[in-house]
Amino acid sequence: MDIKIVTWNGYEIRFVQHKGEWWAMATDLMNLFGYVDPQSIFDKIAPDDHIKYNLTQGDDINGFSSIINEMGLYRLLMSSSKEEMEIISRWTLEIIKEVRQGSGLEIFNIFDMLDRNYMDNL
């Protein structure tokens, strides 16, 4: 099993590959984003953004652990109340604004962006 460890602001976040994509360990994100109650992290993301995953990596990691996909990671980032997450959240919103502007839409067209038919044709 392939594991990548990223250190950010003193936090280690472990990622495992699942079906060709990198998923983050839920416990690591819980600590990073400041969640105390483990269930609260799963209440903030969609059911298909997390799974129980069978980890087997020598003596370091064994058994099942919850992992979270990229979309779930973004949802947690955007809902975190930690100060350092606000900077990333703001940056993410700036990227969304640039995508809107790059698509030739004005702010009053934002609801067009939420229309599923419109998004499918982008």
Helices and strands as residue ranges (DSSP letters): E 3-8, E 11-18, E 21-25, H 26-33, H 38-43, G 47-49, E 50-57, E 61-68, H 70-79, H 83-102, G 107-109, H 110-113, H 116-120
